[in-house]
Amino acid sequence: MLHLVDRLAALSERDRELAAGEVLFRSRDPVTDMFLVVGGAIRLTRTLPHGLQLTLQHAGAGAILAEASFFAERYHCEAMASEPSLLRIVPRRRLASAFVVDRDLAQAWARHLAGEVQRTRAVAEILSLKTVAERLDAWLALNDGATPTHKGRWNQIAAEIGVTP
């Protein structure tokens, strides 16, 4: 059985390249497409009223981007390329039609969403920890001890765990 990302890629209609810093969509834009990150990295962020920017997702190669928006009419955040990126675009209407006729695809999507809910809950637990050391240790445990190797990733992790770099 094909991996979910491969199944979704087969439904794509086009690719899109983004330069570093280029915006893919903004908060309140209508949701018309789902995105697969082929290469590069995209950050989903939400800016709070006092100006602090929260990172909701940091999607690298192989990730499904903004899947929580599938059932929404409008995006609730902004997506911006944090480095040059390539996306595969799957029209939302096409994916919805595929769910109707392909039960295995619909179940794989549901399993993926359930995993994202579990990960989000784990991140919420990390944010409730009091010290930077506790948060970092918990983040490393959640990510199987993987330490970042590319420049700038530590700053992204700091944003994810709610601390200053």
MDAnalysis code that builds the backbone (N, CA, C; Angstrom):
import MDAnalysis as mda
import numpy as np

u = mda.Universe.empty(495, n_residues=165, atom_resindex=np.repeat(np.arange(165), 3), trajectory=True)
u.add_TopologyAttr("name", ["N", "CA", "C"] * 165)
u.add_TopologyAttr("resid", np.arange(1, 166))
u.add_TopologyAttr("resname", ["MET", "LEU", "HIS", "LEU", "VAL", "ASP", "ARG", "LEU", "ALA", "ALA", "LEU", "SER", "GLU", "ARG", "ASP", "ARG", "GLU", "LEU", "ALA", "ALA", "GLY", "GLU", "VAL", "LEU", "PHE", "ARG", "SER", "ARG", "ASP", "PRO", "VAL", "THR", "ASP", "MET", "PHE", "LEU", "VAL", "VAL", "GLY", "GLY", "ALA", "ILE", "ARG", "LEU", "THR", "ARG", "THR", "LEU", "PRO", "HIS", "GLY", "LEU", "GLN", "LEU", "THR", "LEU", "GLN", "HIS", "ALA", "GLY", "ALA", "GLY", "ALA", "ILE", "LEU", "ALA", "GLU", "ALA", "SER", "PHE", "PHE", "ALA", "GLU", "ARG", "TYR", "HIS", "CYS", "GLU", "ALA", "MET", "ALA", "SER", "GLU", "PRO", "SER", "LEU", "LEU", "ARG", "ILE", "VAL", "PRO", "ARG", "ARG", "ARG", "LEU", "ALA", "SER", "ALA", "PHE", "VAL", "VAL", "ASP", "ARG", "ASP", "LEU", "ALA", "GLN", "ALA", "TRP", "ALA", "ARG", "HIS", "LEU", "ALA", "GLY", "GLU", "VAL", "GLN", "ARG", "THR", "ARG", "ALA", "VAL", "ALA", "GLU", "ILE", "LEU", "SER", "LEU", "LYS", "THR", "VAL", "ALA", "GLU", "ARG", "LEU", "ASP", "ALA", "TRP", "LEU", "ALA", "LEU", "ASN", "ASP", "GLY", "ALA", "THR", "PRO", "THR", "HIS", "LYS", "GLY", "ARG", "TRP", "ASN", "GLN", "ILE", "ALA", "ALA", "GLU", "ILE", "GLY", "VAL", "THR", "PRO"])
u.atoms.positions = np.array([
    [0.837, -1.188, 0.000],
    [0.000, 0.000, 0.000],
    [0.884, 1.255, 0.000],
    [0.523, 2.201, -0.817],
    [1.304, 3.434, -0.917],
    [1.164, 4.275, 0.341],
    [2.195, 5.007, 0.661],
    [2.203, 5.960, 1.770],
    [1.210, 7.087, 1.460],
    [0.621, 7.678, 2.479],
    [-0.380, 8.720, 2.298],
    [0.127, 9.861, 1.407],
    [1.335, 10.326, 1.638],
    [1.863, 11.439, 0.844],
    [1.942, 11.051, -0.635],
    [2.339, 9.807, -0.912],
    [2.394, 9.350, -2.307],
    [0.990, 9.299, -2.919],
    [0.017, 8.853, -2.138],
    [-1.371, 8.796, -2.624],
    [-1.886, 10.204, -2.922],
    [-1.552, 11.149, -2.050],
    [-1.982, 12.535, -2.262],
    [-1.261, 13.149, -3.467],
    [0.018, 12.842, -3.602],
    [0.791, 13.383, -4.727],
    [0.189, 12.947, -6.061],
    [-0.374, 11.747, -6.100],
    [-0.992, 11.256, -7.333],
    [-2.229, 12.087, -7.702],
    [-2.792, 12.798, -6.729],
    [-3.966, 13.646, -6.972],
    [-3.589, 15.085, -7.314],
    [-2.296, 15.402, -7.250],
    [-1.884, 16.792, -7.478],
    [-2.095, 17.194, -8.926],
    [-2.301, 18.481, -9.115],
    [-2.499, 19.013, -10.465],
    [-1.336, 19.862, -10.947],
    [-0.522, 20.364, -9.991],
    [0.589, 21.213, -10.391],
    [1.562, 21.354, -9.222],
    [2.726, 21.879, -9.538],
    [3.739, 22.188, -8.527],
    [3.883, 23.700, -8.442],
    [4.433, 24.147, -7.321],
    [4.703, 25.575, -7.158],
    [6.020, 25.739, -6.412],
    [6.858, 26.607, -6.940],
    [8.115, 26.942, -6.273],
    [7.923, 28.237, -5.499],
    [8.525, 28.287, -4.311],
    [8.499, 29.500, -3.492],
    [9.930, 29.888, -3.144],
    [10.213, 31.165, -3.214],
    [11.501, 31.681, -2.749],
    [11.449, 31.818, -1.224],
    [12.595, 31.834, -0.587],
    [12.640, 32.058, 0.858],
    [11.937, 33.375, 1.175],
    [11.030, 33.348, 2.141],
    [10.293, 34.544, 2.534],
    [9.008, 34.762, 1.754],
    [8.773, 33.984, 0.715],
    [7.550, 34.152, -0.077],
    [6.354, 33.540, 0.653],
    [5.229, 34.247, 0.609],
    [4.006, 33.809, 1.281],
    [3.205, 32.902, 0.356],
    [2.778, 31.760, 0.882],
    [1.925, 30.826, 0.137],
    [0.452, 31.218, 0.298],
    [0.047, 31.471, 1.539],
    [-1.299, 31.978, 1.802],
    [-1.280, 32.758, 3.107],
    [-2.293, 33.592, 3.268],
    [-2.434, 34.419, 4.473],
    [-3.688, 34.021, 5.230],
    [-3.707, 34.386, 6.488],
    [-4.889, 34.162, 7.312],
    [-6.101, 34.807, 6.641],
    [-7.180, 34.097, 6.607],
    [-8.471, 34.517, 6.045],
    [-8.565, 34.299, 4.532],
    [-7.478, 33.844, 3.863],
    [-7.586, 33.457, 2.454],
    [-8.482, 32.223, 2.358],
    [-9.249, 32.090, 1.286],
    [-10.082, 30.895, 1.133],
    [-9.230, 29.634, 0.940],
    [-9.686, 28.536, 1.511],
    [-8.991, 27.258, 1.371],
    [-9.457, 26.604, 0.075],
    [-8.564, 26.524, -0.880],
    [-8.892, 25.891, -2.165],
    [-7.992, 24.699, -2.457],
    [-6.848, 24.628, -1.788],
    [-5.868, 23.586, -2.085],
    [-5.262, 23.020, -0.811],
    [-4.732, 21.810, -0.939],
    [-3.893, 21.185, 0.071],
    [-2.493, 21.142, -0.532],
    [-1.486, 21.086, 0.330],
    [-0.112, 21.197, -0.145],
    [0.764, 20.086, 0.417],
    [1.633, 19.564, -0.428],
    [2.649, 18.603, -0.022],
    [4.000, 19.276, -0.214],
    [4.842, 19.221, 0.793],
    [6.162, 19.833, 0.692],
    [7.105, 18.807, 0.060],
    [7.566, 19.107, -1.140],
    [8.481, 18.219, -1.858],
    [9.915, 18.514, -1.434],
    [10.245, 19.795, -1.300],
    [11.577, 20.206, -0.898],
    [11.514, 21.556, -0.214],
    [12.483, 21.821, 0.641],
    [12.504, 23.085, 1.368],
    [11.743, 22.983, 2.677],
    [11.226, 24.121, 3.134],
    [10.512, 24.163, 4.408],
    [9.536, 25.334, 4.419],
    [8.361, 25.084, 4.986],
    [7.310, 26.091, 5.098],
    [6.932, 26.218, 6.570],
    [6.775, 27.455, 7.023],
    [6.321, 27.713, 8.399],
    [4.898, 28.221, 8.383],
    [4.058, 27.619, 9.213],
    [2.723, 28.142, 9.460],
    [2.798, 28.949, 10.746],
    [2.359, 30.187, 10.686],
    [2.429, 31.053, 11.860],
    [1.107, 31.775, 12.073],
    [0.900, 32.176, 13.293],
    [-0.232, 33.027, 13.645],
    [0.329, 34.160, 14.494],
    [-0.006, 35.386, 14.123],
    [0.451, 36.551, 14.879],
    [-0.613, 36.924, 15.889],
    [-0.194, 37.042, 17.153],
    [-1.102, 37.409, 18.233],
    [-1.293, 38.929, 18.260],
    [-2.360, 39.407, 18.910],
    [-2.646, 40.846, 18.911],
    [-1.488, 41.723, 19.400],
    [-0.665, 41.225, 20.339],
    [0.451, 42.032, 20.850],
    [1.722, 41.866, 20.011],
    [1.615, 41.152, 18.858],
    [2.730, 41.074, 17.930],
    [3.555, 39.803, 17.973],
    [3.428, 39.000, 19.040],
    [4.177, 37.745, 19.115],
    [3.692, 36.800, 18.023],
    [4.629, 36.144, 17.368],
    [4.286, 35.222, 16.293],
    [4.466, 33.784, 16.777],
    [3.387, 32.999, 16.711],
    [3.429, 31.601, 17.114],
    [3.687, 30.723, 15.889],
    [4.573, 29.758, 16.036],
    [4.789, 28.778, 14.980],
    [3.844, 27.613, 15.231],
    [2.956, 27.352, 14.269],
    [1.999, 26.264, 14.391],
    [2.513, 24.983, 13.746],
    [3.301, 25.136, 12.699],
    [3.858, 23.982, 12.003],
    [5.119, 24.417, 11.280],
    [6.099, 23.545, 11.309],
    [7.297, 23.734, 10.490],
    [7.363, 22.495, 9.612],
    [6.944, 22.640, 8.359],
    [6.798, 21.503, 7.463],
    [7.972, 21.405, 6.508],
    [8.700, 20.304, 6.595],
    [9.815, 20.055, 5.701],
    [9.424, 19.064, 4.615],
    [10.398, 18.639, 3.845],
    [10.165, 17.709, 2.738],
    [9.425, 16.469, 3.226],
    [8.399, 16.098, 2.484],
    [7.596, 14.927, 2.819],
    [6.402, 15.215, 3.700],
    [6.237, 16.468, 4.116],
    [5.140, 16.821, 5.017],
    [3.894, 17.255, 4.251],
    [2.764, 17.052, 4.895],
    [1.494, 17.592, 4.419],
    [1.325, 18.915, 5.148],
    [1.029, 19.966, 4.415],
    [0.961, 21.309, 4.989],
    [-0.484, 21.741, 5.202],
    [-0.780, 22.248, 6.391],
    [-2.061, 22.878, 6.720],
    [-3.252, 21.943, 6.540],
    [-3.039, 20.661, 6.843],
    [-4.126, 19.706, 6.681],
    [-5.314, 19.984, 7.591],
    [-5.097, 20.692, 8.692],
    [-6.199, 21.050, 9.583],
    [-7.185, 21.991, 8.902],
    [-6.777, 22.612, 7.818],
    [-7.648, 23.548, 7.103],
    [-8.549, 22.860, 6.073],
    [-8.408, 21.567, 5.910],
    [-9.186, 20.875, 4.887],
    [-10.687, 21.122, 5.040],
    [-11.193, 21.119, 6.267],
    [-12.625, 21.291, 6.491],
    [-13.016, 22.738, 6.797],
    [-12.068, 23.651, 6.686],
    [-12.340, 25.067, 6.956],
    [-12.608, 25.805, 5.646],
    [-13.311, 26.890, 5.740],
    [-13.540, 27.731, 4.564],
    [-12.360, 28.670, 4.311],
    [-11.696, 29.093, 5.413],
    [-10.579, 30.041, 5.303],
    [-9.421, 29.574, 6.185],
    [-8.199, 29.908, 5.731],
    [-7.026, 29.574, 6.539],
    [-7.035, 30.400, 7.819],
    [-6.558, 29.820, 8.898],
    [-6.497, 30.496, 10.200],
    [-5.081, 30.959, 10.538],
    [-4.180, 30.878, 9.552],
    [-2.782, 31.224, 9.794],
    [-2.148, 31.645, 8.469],
    [-0.863, 31.943, 8.531],
    [-0.104, 32.316, 7.336],
    [0.945, 31.254, 7.067],
    [1.179, 30.970, 5.790],
    [2.233, 30.032, 5.394],
    [3.292, 30.785, 4.597],
    [4.548, 30.639, 5.029],
    [5.656, 31.323, 4.366],
    [6.828, 30.354, 4.233],
    [7.500, 30.413, 3.095],
    [8.680, 29.580, 2.883],
    [9.828, 30.099, 3.747],
    [10.408, 29.234, 4.554],
    [11.561, 29.641, 5.353],
    [12.868, 29.408, 4.597],
    [12.762, 28.754, 3.455],
    [13.887, 28.550, 2.544],
    [13.280, 28.262, 1.174],
    [14.071, 28.280, 0.106],
    [13.486, 27.962, -1.201],
    [12.777, 26.606, -1.120],
    [11.554, 26.539, -1.650],
    [10.729, 25.349, -1.455],
    [9.979, 24.974, -2.723],
    [9.645, 23.690, -2.796],
    [8.827, 23.172, -3.882],
    [7.630, 22.466, -3.267],
    [6.435, 22.847, -3.721],
    [5.194, 22.264, -3.216],
    [4.444, 21.565, -4.332],
    [3.794, 20.497, -4.001],
    [2.861, 19.829, -4.906],
    [1.467, 20.244, -4.431],
    [0.627, 20.692, -5.361],
    [-0.678, 21.253, -5.009],
    [-1.787, 20.273, -5.371],
    [-2.614, 19.967, -4.364],
    [-3.762, 19.075, -4.533],
    [-5.026, 19.901, -4.319],
    [-5.829, 20.084, -5.349],
    [-7.069, 20.847, -5.166],
    [-7.973, 20.182, -4.122],
    [-8.497, 20.973, -3.235],
    [-9.346, 20.470, -2.154],
    [-10.537, 19.693, -2.702],
    [-11.164, 20.204, -3.743],
    [-12.341, 19.525, -4.317],
    [-11.964, 18.140, -4.840],
    [-10.767, 18.025, -5.397],
    [-10.314, 16.738, -5.929],
    [-10.055, 15.743, -4.807],
    [-9.469, 16.220, -3.712],
    [-9.221, 15.355, -2.564],
    [-10.535, 14.913, -1.931],
    [-11.480, 15.829, -1.789],
    [-12.788, 15.491, -1.219],
    [-13.482, 14.416, -2.060],
    [-13.410, 14.531, -3.359],
    [-14.004, 13.524, -4.249],
    [-13.316, 12.173, -4.087],
    [-12.004, 12.182, -3.932],
    [-11.257, 10.936, -3.761],
    [-11.641, 10.239, -2.457],
    [-11.903, 10.988, -1.412],
    [-12.326, 10.391, -0.139],
    [-13.629, 9.614, -0.286],
    [-14.517, 10.100, -1.136],
    [-15.825, 9.462, -1.333],
    [-15.670, 8.082, -1.980],
    [-14.759, 7.970, -2.922],
    [-14.628, 6.713, -3.670],
    [-13.499, 5.810, -3.177],
    [-12.604, 6.319, -2.342],
    [-11.447, 5.545, -1.894],
    [-11.412, 5.512, -0.363],
    [-12.031, 4.471, 0.185],
    [-12.127, 4.348, 1.648],
    [-10.752, 4.247, 2.308],
    [-9.828, 3.546, 1.666],
    [-8.480, 3.412, 2.232],
    [-7.782, 4.766, 2.340],
    [-7.956, 5.602, 1.325],
    [-7.366, 6.940, 1.360],
    [-7.995, 7.763, 2.487],
    [-9.315, 7.692, 2.616],
    [-10.003, 8.439, 3.685],
    [-9.528, 7.975, 5.067],
    [-9.343, 6.667, 5.233],
    [-8.861, 6.157, 6.521],
    [-7.420, 6.560, 6.785],
    [-6.594, 6.548, 5.748],
    [-5.200, 6.981, 5.915],
    [-5.153, 8.454, 6.321],
    [-6.027, 9.267, 5.721],
    [-6.116, 10.690, 6.078],
    [-6.528, 10.839, 7.546],
    [-7.533, 10.069, 7.957],
    [-8.003, 10.130, 9.349],
    [-6.903, 9.700, 10.316],
    [-6.147, 8.644, 9.963],
    [-5.027, 8.217, 10.818],
    [-3.975, 9.313, 10.927],
    [-3.697, 9.972, 9.804],
    [-2.719, 11.066, 9.806],
    [-3.189, 12.200, 10.721],
    [-4.447, 12.589, 10.579],
    [-4.983, 13.669, 11.421],
    [-4.940, 13.286, 12.896],
    [-5.257, 12.027, 13.210],
    [-5.193, 11.578, 14.606],
    [-3.769, 11.680, 15.141],
    [-2.792, 11.330, 14.316],
    [-1.394, 11.467, 14.730],
    [-1.011, 12.912, 14.974],
    [-1.531, 13.814, 14.145],
    [-1.257, 15.244, 14.333],
    [-1.894, 15.766, 15.620],
    [-3.087, 15.267, 15.958],
    [-3.720, 15.652, 17.230],
    [-2.843, 15.191, 18.390],
    [-2.343, 13.963, 18.321],
    [-1.472, 13.454, 19.389],
    [-0.208, 14.301, 19.508],
    [0.388, 14.651, 18.377],
    [1.606, 15.477, 18.400],
    [1.309, 16.860, 18.971],
    [0.185, 17.439, 18.596],
    [-0.190, 18.763, 19.102],
    [-0.384, 18.731, 20.612],
    [-0.990, 17.669, 21.112],
    [-1.158, 17.534, 22.569],
    [0.190, 17.420, 23.265],
    [1.121, 16.699, 22.649],
    [2.459, 16.575, 23.233],
    [3.146, 17.939, 23.278],
    [2.987, 18.724, 22.210],
    [3.577, 20.072, 22.189],
    [2.944, 20.949, 23.268],
    [1.632, 20.825, 23.463],
    [0.965, 21.591, 24.527],
    [1.541, 21.215, 25.893],
    [1.840, 19.938, 26.085],
    [2.461, 19.503, 27.338],
    [3.845, 20.118, 27.486],
    [4.605, 20.157, 26.397],
    [5.949, 20.755, 26.429],
    [5.852, 22.218, 26.840],
    [4.895, 22.931, 26.269],
    [4.748, 24.356, 26.581],
    [4.343, 24.601, 28.031],
    [3.792, 23.594, 28.694],
    [3.403, 23.762, 30.093],
    [4.577, 23.567, 31.055],
    [5.698, 23.060, 30.564],
    [6.866, 22.846, 31.418],
    [7.495, 24.187, 31.772],
    [8.072, 24.260, 32.954],
    [8.527, 25.540, 33.489],
    [9.905, 25.984, 32.994],
    [10.843, 25.057, 32.836],
    [12.199, 25.483, 32.489],
    [12.518, 25.182, 31.019],
    [13.483, 25.934, 30.506],
    [13.939, 25.715, 29.136],
    [14.506, 24.304, 29.008],
    [15.274, 23.860, 29.991],
    [15.874, 22.519, 29.944],
    [14.792, 21.443, 29.864],
    [13.739, 21.591, 30.660],
    [12.642, 20.612, 30.623],
    [11.961, 20.612, 29.253],
    [11.720, 21.795, 28.720],
    [11.066, 21.896, 27.415],
    [11.933, 21.286, 26.310],
    [13.223, 21.598, 26.339],
    [14.122, 21.078, 25.316],
    [14.238, 19.558, 25.419],
    [14.375, 19.043, 26.621],
    [14.453, 17.588, 26.799],
    [13.176, 16.911, 26.281],
    [12.037, 17.500, 26.574],
    [10.765, 16.930, 26.115],
    [10.654, 17.008, 24.596],
    [11.105, 18.126, 23.999],
    [11.075, 18.267, 22.539],
    [11.965, 17.208, 21.897],
    [13.170, 17.021, 22.458],
    [14.084, 16.012, 21.915],
    [13.486, 14.615, 22.026],
    [12.827, 14.315, 23.146],
    [12.179, 13.011, 23.312],
    [11.057, 12.834, 22.297],
    [10.273, 13.871, 22.074],
    [9.173, 13.813, 21.104],
    [9.706, 13.581, 19.690],
    [10.889, 14.079, 19.415],
    [11.490, 13.972, 18.079],
    [12.589, 12.913, 18.028],
    [12.456, 11.906, 18.883],
    [13.371, 10.759, 18.900],
    [14.834, 11.154, 19.083],
    [15.074, 12.243, 19.813],
    [16.435, 12.667, 20.115],
    [17.176, 13.312, 18.967],
    [16.475, 13.560, 17.863],
    [17.120, 14.151, 16.683],
    [17.526, 15.589, 16.961],
    [18.803, 15.870, 16.849],
    [19.268, 17.242, 17.029],
    [19.436, 17.884, 15.658],
    [19.065, 19.138, 15.542],
    [19.143, 19.803, 14.240],
    [20.581, 20.008, 13.781],
    [20.752, 19.934, 12.470],
    [22.092, 20.098, 11.922],
    [22.211, 21.324, 11.027],
    [21.094, 21.848, 10.526],
    [21.237, 22.990, 9.626],
    [21.043, 24.314, 10.365],
    [21.719, 25.308, 9.821],
    [21.731, 26.645, 10.414],
    [20.305, 27.198, 10.544],
    [20.004, 27.784, 11.676],
    [18.712, 28.407, 11.885],
    [17.679, 27.491, 12.514],
    [17.910, 26.176, 12.517],
    [16.900, 25.251, 13.063],
    [16.749, 25.422, 14.576],
    [17.824, 25.752, 15.297],
    [17.707, 25.954, 16.747],
    [16.765, 27.120, 17.050],
    [16.806, 28.166, 16.225],
    [15.879, 29.289, 16.414],
    [14.439, 28.834, 16.204],
    [14.220, 27.974, 15.234],
    [12.875, 27.449, 14.979],
    [12.397, 26.587, 16.140],
    [13.291, 25.778, 16.697],
    [12.929, 24.955, 17.837],
    [12.585, 25.826, 19.038],
    [13.360, 26.882, 19.241],
    [13.057, 27.817, 20.340],
    [11.649, 28.373, 20.192],
    [11.279, 28.742, 18.966],
    [9.922, 29.251, 18.724],
    [8.875, 28.181, 18.999],
    [9.164, 26.940, 18.625],
    [8.223, 25.845, 18.840],
    [7.991, 25.560, 20.314],
    [9.038, 25.707, 21.128],
    [8.883, 25.400, 22.549],
    [8.647, 26.641, 23.412],
    [8.476, 27.776, 22.761],
    [8.067, 28.994, 23.463],
    [9.141, 29.651, 24.297],
    [10.387, 29.635, 23.810],
    [11.476, 30.294, 24.527],
    [12.252, 31.161, 23.541],
    [13.069, 32.047, 24.062],
    [13.915, 32.855, 23.184],
    [15.152, 32.045, 22.812],
    [15.710, 32.278, 21.642],
    [16.898, 31.517, 21.243],
    [18.069, 31.770, 22.168],
])
